[in-house]
Structure formats: C-alpha cells, structure tokens
C-alpha cells in the first residue's frame, strides 16, 4: 500500500463526484426540469464547477502528483496506477491554466444559453438566442487564451475532446477524406434515390420506444445500469459505471429518427458501462476521447444497426411491433431505405455517405467564428451558402439550419464536432480488426447474437477507459495511427453493392 497513492485517489474521487453531481443536474435540465428552473440551475452548476475546479488546481494536489511520479516510473507502464498518475499529471497541468472563477461563470452562462436555445429553436427565433451565442463565443476565445502557446485558437478546445490533436491535424484528415467522399456522393446521387416511404408511415411513439429498448438490450446495453428518457437532442450521460443513461426523441412519422438515435446512444453507453470497475470514481473511468467514443456509437448505429445481417434477425420483430406496416415491404427494400443516400439538411438524419460533409461544414464555420473571420450575425447566411455549395440544398429556416445542433448553444464554440467524423473513420478501422479476429461476427449478428463483437470491444477498447490517450489506444488496437482507408473501403463495399457502383 502506498499512502500517497491512496490520498491521490481520495482527492480525485472527490473531484469526480462533484463533476458527476453536476452531470446529474444537467441531465435533469435536459430531460425534465421546468423552464423556470434555468436560472437557479445555472447557479447550482456554477457552484459545483467552482468547487471542483478549486480542488483540481490545489497546489497540494500538484505536489502529491509530483511526489508520485517516481513511483509511477517503477510500475509496469500499462498498470492502472501508473496510468492514473500520468493522467492526473496531465489534467493538473492543464487545469492550472483555467481560473475557477472562469469555470463557474462559463457553467452559469452555458446553462442560460441552452435554455434560450431550447425555447428559441422551435420558434425559429435566432435573434432571441444570438446574444447568448455571442457570450458563448466570447467564453470560447477567453478559454483558448488561457493557453498562449497554442498554434491555433481552436487547439485547446480540440485537445479537450480529442487529446493530442490540433486544428491542422483535423484539416489534413478532413481534406483527404473529402477528396474520397465527393466522388462517391456524386456517383450515388446521380441515380434515383432509394424509396424510403416505408419509414415515413405512422409509428406510435410507445411502440417505437418499446422496440428501441428491445434492440438496445439485445446488442448489450444494460438497463440494470441505465435508463432511457426523452430529450430535444439525444445524448448519453454517465454518473458512474453503474449508472449510464441515454435519451432519444420520437417522431411518429419517421421510424429511423428515434430507432437509430437509440442504437447510437446505446453505443456510447456500452463503452462507459464496459470500463473496468477497478477504475470506478477515478478520472480514468470514462471514454478516452470524443473520436473514440463516436467510433463506438457509429459502430453500433451504422456498421451494425444498418447492416443486412442485423436486419435479417430483427426485421420479423419489427413487423410484429408495427402490425401491417411492413407486410408488403421486402427486406431488401427496407435495407435500401435505411441506407438511402440523399443530401439532407439535418446532420443527425444524414446518411453515412453525406454525414461527414455536415461535420466539415460545422468545423470550418467554427474555425471562422473563433478566428473572427465570421460574425455570428452572419452565421445563418454563411451556413446556408455552405449547404448550397456542398450539398446542393438550402435550409428554409434557421431551425433546420444553424440552430439545429445544441453544441454551440450548450457549450463552447469549437472542439465538439470533429469527433463525429474521427469516430466514423475509427469505427471502420476498429471493425476491420474485430472481423480479422472473429470473421464469424456477421453470421452471429444474423442470428441475433452480438456478444462476440461486444466482448471484443470491451476487451480491446472499453475496459481501458481513459488509461491510454486516443492515439496510443488506436495504435494498440489497430497497429497504426488513424487511417481513412478502412472507412473508404467500407463505404465503397457497402454502397457499391446497394447502388451497383
């Protein structure tokens, strides 16, 4: 036993508990809090954030970590304790840059901004939320300024979500991916779009939620350690390894909106539920990065949930859940419908092939906002112009344009979107390795068995939590850095077959 290590773990668990309490308040705000509670909720979250930050920057914590660094060097480098001490050092050094007063002020502002967005978006009222968004942008720049050595104003924000990555890294990956994607998009969209009328019938909300829960449980989401609720924007949140919750939204005229959101969020939640219990309460007990996290949600949503083997098993259950609605719809037609490729306005509704273009638009716009090259009052026009040029469509209003995503309204401007495309890329890279190890996975999915894939992901990714930085984890799992080639192969193989390319 090492008394200093015990003290470190006690301090870190206290900090984590404060963050988890704040997360519970946030979950409540997003799922059930009455609008009148917004102002008080912002204050409550600000207080918890301030106390957690004060504990995180305590000089005594820094001295304790420094005293433990030689001990960490004496341990196996992959051990939980060695990884914990190194991660604590990285977190402490970064926290020194950000004053607790700023953290409290930011939490209070973001809670107020989210509520303004939740009220303004249904009414298409960009003017109402614009002042709050301007304050969020100011906070984002102020935060970045705490890290004067950054190459780009977005780098500190990106590093928070995807440690070790910079704006220039993302731009290089996106440029290479865009060059491969655009020809695929053009080849598919030059054909008549798939018929997805079967997805646009009337699907009662209760039946959608019941079927979604059945699917989530079947693929591995543990409802004994989770629950599902409704929210304007689907999300996953964790308070402990034993309490990881998901939300969805339901449209009774669109089967896919809720169903694939449930599978997506279950993928996030299964990652958090799969972290080793030895890490419970410590800063290692979470996913390692936004990109790796998204790789899991996109694996389950797309590589599994939109695959033919998946629906060879679940299609009879779907027919039973919605009597009469799919009797005249062959599986092949349904499969083409859920994989329809067509330029669309809403990112969360986008198909696999065009989805990343949505992300690139947002990434480019937020860089322009942070750099001061684009004013927020001009954001709707700039947004619409990018959709015209990149996807050939124009949003009819701001509700389906620049107000559709919660990220800039419920957080900082910057660092939130690149993880979605990094996750798409990594999902295929990880899946190639899983299939090399277990080529029987597709046949098992067709039989309704997902334990082999889930187990491989737990063993190779989930159990480690945040022990390894994302680039190291990717190398450990795949033997290389992030590569777009597996993702492009996946898209060409799947959609080449569907669209006879």
C-alpha positions in Angstrom: 0.0 0.0 0.0 1.2 3.5 -0.8 -0.4 6.1 1.5 0.3 8.9 -1.0 -1.4 7.0 -3.8 -4.4 6.4 -1.5 -4.6 10.1 -0.8 -4.4 10.9 -4.5 -7.3 8.5 -5.3 -9.4 10.0 -2.5 -8.8 13.5 -3.8 -9.6 12.5 -7.4 -12.7 10.6 -6.4 -14.0 13.8 -4.6 -13.4 15.8 -7.7 -15.1 13.2 -9.9 -18.1 13.1 -7.5 -18.6 16.8 -7.9 -18.5 16.5 -11.7 -20.9 13.6 -11.6 -23.3 15.6 -9.4 -23.1 18.5 -11.9 -23.8 16.0 -14.7 -26.9 14.8 -12.9 -28.2 18.4 -12.6 -27.5 18.8 -16.3 -29.4 15.5 -17.2 -32.3 16.8 -15.2 -32.3 20.1 -17.0 -32.3 18.4 -20.4 -35.0 15.8 -19.6 -37.5 17.2 -17.2 -36.7 20.4 -15.4 -39.4 23.1 -15.8 -38.1 26.2 -17.8 -38.5 28.3 -14.7 -35.6 26.5 -13.0 -33.0 27.5 -15.6 -31.5 30.5 -13.7 -31.2 28.6 -10.4 -29.8 25.5 -12.2 -27.1 27.6 -13.8 -26.1 28.9 -10.4 -26.1 25.4 -8.9 -23.9 24.0 -11.6 -21.6 27.0 -11.4 -21.1 26.4 -7.6 -20.2 22.7 -8.2 -17.9 23.6 -11.1 -16.1 26.2 -9.0 -15.6 23.8 -6.0 -14.4 21.0 -8.4 -12.0 23.4 -10.1 -10.6 24.7 -6.8 -9.9 21.1 -5.8 -8.4 20.4 -9.2 -5.9 23.3 -9.0 -5.0 22.9 -5.3 -1.2 23.2 -5.1 -1.2 20.3 -2.6 -2.6 18.0 -5.3 0.1 19.1 -7.6 2.8 18.3 -5.0 1.2 15.0 -4.3 1.2 14.0 -8.0 4.9 15.1 -8.4 5.9 13.1 -5.4 4.2 10.0 -7.0 5.8 10.4 -10.5 8.9 8.3 -9.5 6.6 5.7 -8.0 4.7 5.6 -11.4 8.0 5.0 -13.2 8.7 1.9 -11.0 5.4 0.3 -12.0 4.6 -1.5 -15.3 3.7 1.3 -17.7 0.3 -0.3 -18.5 -0.8 -0.7 -14.9 -3.8 1.2 -13.7 -1.9 3.1 -11.1 0.9 4.2 -13.4 -1.7 5.4 -16.0 -3.7 7.1 -13.3 -0.7 9.1 -12.0 0.3 10.2 -15.6 -3.3 11.2 -16.4 -3.6 13.1 -13.1 -0.4 15.0 -14.0 -1.7 15.9 -17.5 -5.1 17.0 -16.0 -3.5 19.0 -13.2 -1.1 20.8 -15.5 -3.9 21.8 -17.9 -6.2 22.9 -15.0 -3.6 25.3 -13.9 -4.3 27.5 -16.9 -8.0 28.0 -16.2 -9.2 30.1 -13.2 -12.0 28.7 -11.1 -13.9 31.9 -11.5 -14.0 31.4 -15.2 -15.3 27.9 -14.9 -18.1 29.0 -12.7 -19.0 31.8 -15.0 -18.9 29.5 -18.0 -21.2 26.9 -16.5 -23.7 29.6 -15.5 -23.7 31.1 -19.0 -24.0 27.8 -20.8 -27.0 26.7 -18.7 -28.7 30.0 -19.6 -27.7 29.7 -23.2 -29.1 26.1 -23.5 -32.4 27.2 -22.1 -32.6 30.1 -24.5 -31.9 27.7 -27.4 -34.4 25.2 -26.3 -37.1 27.9 -26.3 -35.9 29.8 -29.4 -35.3 26.8 -31.8 -39.0 25.6 -32.1 -39.9 29.2 -32.9 -37.1 29.7 -35.4 -36.0 32.7 -33.4 -32.3 33.1 -34.0 -32.4 36.8 -32.8 -33.5 35.6 -29.3 -30.6 33.3 -28.8 -27.9 35.4 -30.7 -26.8 37.4 -27.6 -26.3 34.1 -25.6 -24.4 32.6 -28.5 -22.2 35.7 -28.7 -21.4 35.3 -25.0 -20.5 31.6 -25.6 -18.2 32.6 -28.4 -16.5 35.1 -26.1 -16.1 32.5 -23.5 -14.6 30.1 -26.0 -12.0 32.6 -27.1 -11.3 33.5 -23.5 -10.7 29.9 -22.6 -8.3 29.4 -25.5 -6.4 32.5 -24.4 -5.5 30.7 -21.2 -3.2 28.5 -23.4 -1.0 31.1 -25.1 1.3 28.5 -26.7 -1.4 27.1 -28.9 -0.8 27.1 -32.6 -4.5 27.9 -33.3 -7.3 29.4 -31.2 -9.3 26.2 -31.6 -6.4 23.9 -30.5 -7.1 24.0 -26.7 -10.8 23.2 -27.4 -10.0 20.4 -29.7 -7.4 19.0 -27.3 -10.1 18.8 -24.5 -12.2 16.5 -26.7 -9.5 14.7 -28.7 -6.3 14.8 -26.7 -3.2 15.4 -28.8 -5.0 16.7 -31.9 -4.9 20.2 -33.4 -6.9 22.1 -35.9 -4.2 21.5 -38.5 -4.4 17.7 -37.9 -8.1 17.7 -38.4 -7.9 19.8 -41.5 -5.5 17.4 -43.1 -7.6 14.4 -42.3 -10.8 16.1 -43.5 -9.1 17.2 -46.7 -8.1 13.7 -47.5 -11.5 12.3 -46.6 -13.3 14.9 -48.6 -11.4 14.1 -51.7 -12.5 10.4 -51.4 -16.1 11.2 -50.4 -17.2 13.7 -53.0 -16.9 11.2 -56.0 -18.8 8.6 -54.0 -21.6 11.1 -53.2 -21.8 12.2 -56.8 -21.9 8.6 -58.2 -24.7 7.7 -55.8 -26.8 10.9 -56.1 -26.7 10.7 -59.9 -29.0 7.8 -59.6 -32.7 7.9 -58.5 -32.8 7.8 -54.7 -33.9 4.7 -52.8 -37.5 4.5 -51.9 -37.9 5.1 -48.1 -41.6 5.5 -48.0 -41.8 2.5 -45.7 -40.0 4.6 -43.0 -42.4 7.5 -43.3 -45.7 5.9 -42.1 -47.4 6.4 -38.8 -45.4 4.8 -36.0 -46.9 5.2 -32.5 -44.4 6.6 -30.0 -44.9 4.0 -27.4 -44.3 1.2 -29.9 -41.1 2.9 -31.2 -39.7 3.3 -27.7 -40.5 -0.3 -26.8 -38.9 -1.7 -29.9 -35.9 0.6 -29.4 -35.4 -0.6 -25.9 -35.6 -4.2 -27.1 -32.8 -3.6 -29.7 -30.6 -1.7 -27.2 -30.8 -4.5 -24.7 -30.1 -7.1 -27.4 -26.9 -5.5 -28.5 -25.6 -5.2 -25.0 -26.9 -2.0 -23.3 -27.5 -3.0 -19.6 -30.8 -1.4 -18.4 -29.9 -2.5 -14.9 -27.2 0.1 -15.1 -29.0 2.6 -17.3 -32.3 4.0 -18.4 -33.8 5.8 -21.4 -35.6 9.1 -21.4 -36.8 11.8 -23.9 -34.9 15.0 -24.7 -34.9 17.5 -27.5 -31.4 16.3 -28.6 -30.4 12.7 -27.9 -27.4 12.2 -25.6 -25.7 9.9 -23.2 -24.5 10.8 -19.7 -22.7 8.8 -17.0 -22.7 9.3 -13.3 -20.8 6.1 -12.6 -20.1 2.8 -14.3 -23.3 1.5 -12.7 -25.4 4.5 -13.9 -25.1 5.4 -17.6 -28.2 6.9 -19.2 -29.4 7.6 -22.7 -32.1 9.7 -24.2 -33.9 9.8 -27.6 -36.6 11.8 -29.3 -39.5 10.4 -31.2 -41.2 11.5 -34.5 -44.3 9.4 -35.2 -43.9 10.0 -39.0 -40.2 8.8 -39.1 -39.2 5.4 -37.8 -35.5 5.9 -38.2 -35.2 9.1 -36.1 -35.7 7.5 -32.7 -34.5 4.0 -33.5 -31.1 4.9 -34.8 -30.6 7.5 -32.1 -31.3 4.8 -29.5 -28.7 2.5 -31.1 -26.2 5.3 -31.4 -26.6 6.4 -27.8 -26.5 2.8 -26.6 -23.1 2.5 -28.3 -21.8 5.4 -26.3 -23.3 4.0 -23.1 -22.0 0.5 -23.7 -18.5 2.0 -23.8 -19.0 3.7 -20.4 -20.6 0.5 -18.9 -17.7 -1.5 -20.2 -15.0 0.4 -18.3 -13.1 -1.7 -15.8 -14.8 -1.4 -12.3 -11.3 -1.1 -10.9 -11.3 2.5 -12.3 -14.6 3.5 -10.8 -14.7 7.0 -9.4 -11.3 7.9 -10.9 -10.6 10.2 -13.9 -9.7 7.1 -15.9 -13.3 5.8 -15.7 -14.6 7.3 -18.9 -14.0 7.1 -22.7 -10.6 8.3 -23.8 -11.8 10.9 -26.4 -14.6 12.2 -28.4 -13.4 10.5 -31.6 -13.0 7.1 -29.9 -16.4 7.5 -28.2 -18.1 8.3 -31.5 -16.4 5.3 -33.1 -18.5 3.2 -30.8 -21.8 4.9 -31.3 -21.3 4.9 -35.1 -20.1 1.2 -35.0 -23.4 0.1 -33.4 -25.6 2.6 -35.3 -24.2 2.1 -38.8 -21.8 -0.8 -39.1 -24.2 -3.0 -37.1 -27.6 -1.3 -37.0 -27.8 -0.5 -40.7 -26.2 -3.8 -41.8 -28.1 -6.5 -43.7 -27.2 -9.3 -41.1 -28.7 -7.1 -38.3 -32.0 -6.8 -40.1 -32.1 -10.4 -41.2 -32.6 -11.0 -37.5 -34.6 -8.0 -36.4 -36.9 -7.5 -39.4 -39.5 -10.1 -38.3 -39.5 -8.4 -34.8 -40.1 -5.0 -36.5 -43.0 -6.4 -38.5 -44.5 -7.7 -35.3 -44.0 -4.4 -33.4 -45.9 -2.5 -36.2 -48.6 -4.8 -37.5 -49.4 -4.4 -41.1 -47.0 -1.6 -41.9 -44.2 -3.8 -43.4 -46.2 -6.7 -44.7 -45.7 -5.6 -48.3 -42.1 -4.4 -47.9 -39.4 -7.0 -48.7 -36.3 -7.0 -46.5 -34.2 -5.8 -49.5 -36.4 -2.7 -49.9 -36.3 -1.9 -46.2 -32.5 -2.3 -46.2 -32.1 0.1 -49.1 -34.5 2.5 -47.3 -32.4 2.7 -44.1 -29.3 3.2 -46.3 -30.8 5.8 -48.6 -28.2 8.3 -49.7 -29.5 11.8 -50.3 -28.3 15.3 -49.4 -30.3 16.5 -46.4 -30.5 19.4 -44.1 -30.2 17.8 -40.6 -26.9 16.3 -39.5 -28.4 13.7 -37.2 -30.7 12.5 -40.0 -27.9 12.3 -42.6 -26.9 9.1 -44.3 -23.4 7.6 -43.8 -22.0 8.8 -47.1 -23.0 12.5 -46.8 -22.8 12.7 -43.0 -19.2 13.8 -42.8 -19.9 16.8 -45.2 -22.2 18.1 -42.5 -19.4 17.8 -39.9 -16.9 19.5 -42.2 -19.2 22.5 -42.7 -19.6 23.0 -38.9 -15.9 22.6 -38.3 -15.0 25.2 -41.0 -17.6 27.6 -39.7 -16.5 27.4 -36.1 -12.9 28.0 -37.0 -14.0 31.1 -38.9 -16.0 32.2 -35.9 -13.1 31.7 -33.5 -10.7 33.4 -35.8 -13.0 36.4 -36.1 -13.4 36.0 -39.9 -17.2 35.3 -39.5 -19.6 37.3 -37.3 -22.4 35.4 -35.6 -24.9 37.8 -37.1 -23.8 36.5 -40.5 -23.8 32.8 -39.4 -27.2 31.9 -40.9 -26.2 33.3 -44.3 -22.8 31.6 -44.2 -24.4 28.3 -43.1 -26.9 28.4 -45.9 -24.2 29.2 -48.5 -22.1 26.2 -47.4 -25.2 23.9 -47.7 -25.9 25.2 -51.2 -22.3 24.7 -52.3 -21.5 21.4 -50.5 -24.8 19.6 -50.6 -26.9 21.4 -53.2 -29.7 22.3 -50.8 -30.7 25.4 -48.8 -32.3 25.4 -45.3 -35.7 27.0 -45.4 -35.2 28.4 -41.9 -32.7 28.7 -39.1 -34.4 25.9 -37.1 -33.2 23.4 -39.8 -30.1 25.5 -40.4 -27.6 26.9 -37.9 -29.9 26.4 -34.9 -30.3 22.6 -35.4 -27.4 21.4 -33.2 -27.2 22.1 -29.5 -23.4 22.1 -29.3 -22.6 25.8 -29.7 -25.6 26.8 -27.6 -25.0 24.3 -24.8 -21.2 24.5 -24.7 -18.1 26.2 -26.1 -17.9 27.1 -29.8 -15.2 24.7 -31.0 -13.9 21.2 -30.3 -17.3 19.4 -30.4 -17.8 18.4 -34.0 -14.6 16.9 -35.3 -15.1 13.8 -33.1 -18.1 12.7 -35.1 -16.0 12.2 -38.3 -13.0 10.9 -36.5 -15.4 8.4 -35.0 -16.7 7.3 -38.4 -13.1 6.8 -39.6 -12.1 4.8 -36.5 -15.3 2.7 -36.5 -14.2 1.1 -39.7 -10.6 0.8 -38.6 -11.6 -1.0 -35.4 -14.2 -3.2 -37.1 -11.6 -4.5 -39.6 -9.6 -5.7 -36.7 -12.6 -7.2 -35.0 -13.5 -9.1 -38.1 -9.9 -10.3 -38.6 -10.1 -11.8 -35.1 -13.7 -13.0 -35.4 -14.9 -13.5 -39.0 -18.0 -15.2 -37.7 -19.4 -11.8 -36.4 -21.7 -11.1 -39.4 -23.2 -14.6 -39.2 -23.7 -14.2 -35.5 -25.5 -10.9 -36.0 -27.9 -12.5 -38.4 -28.7 -15.0 -35.6 -29.3 -12.2 -33.1 -26.0 -12.7 -31.3 -23.8 -9.7 -30.5 -21.7 -10.9 -27.6 -18.6 -11.7 -29.7 -18.4 -8.2 -31.1 -19.4 -6.6 -27.8 -16.8 -8.7 -26.0 -14.0 -7.9 -28.4 -14.8 -4.2 -28.0 -14.9 -4.5 -24.2 -11.5 -6.3 -24.1 -9.7 -4.0 -26.6 -11.3 -0.6 -26.0 -13.9 -0.3 -23.3 -12.2 -1.8 -20.3 -9.2 0.6 -20.6 -11.4 3.7 -20.1 -9.0 6.6 -20.3 -5.9 4.8 -19.4 -4.4 5.5 -22.8 -4.5 8.6 -24.9 -6.5 8.2 -28.1 -3.5 7.9 -30.5 -1.9 5.3 -28.3 -5.2 3.3 -28.0 -5.6 3.4 -31.7 -2.1 2.0 -32.2 -2.6 -0.7 -29.6 -5.9 -1.9 -31.2 -5.0 -1.5 -34.9 -1.2 -1.3 -35.1 -1.3 2.1 -36.8 -2.4 5.7 -36.5 -5.8 6.8 -37.7 -6.3 5.9 -41.3 -9.1 6.8 -43.7 -8.5 3.7 -46.0 -10.7 1.2 -44.0 -13.6 3.7 -43.9 -13.4 4.3 -47.6 -13.3 0.5 -48.2 -16.3 0.0 -46.0 -18.3 2.7 -47.8 -17.3 1.5 -51.3 -18.1 -2.1 -50.5 -21.4 -1.5 -48.8 -22.8 1.3 -51.0 -21.2 -0.1 -54.2 -23.3 -3.2 -53.7 -26.5 -1.3 -52.8 -26.2 1.2 -55.7 -24.4 -1.1 -58.2 -21.4 1.3 -58.5 
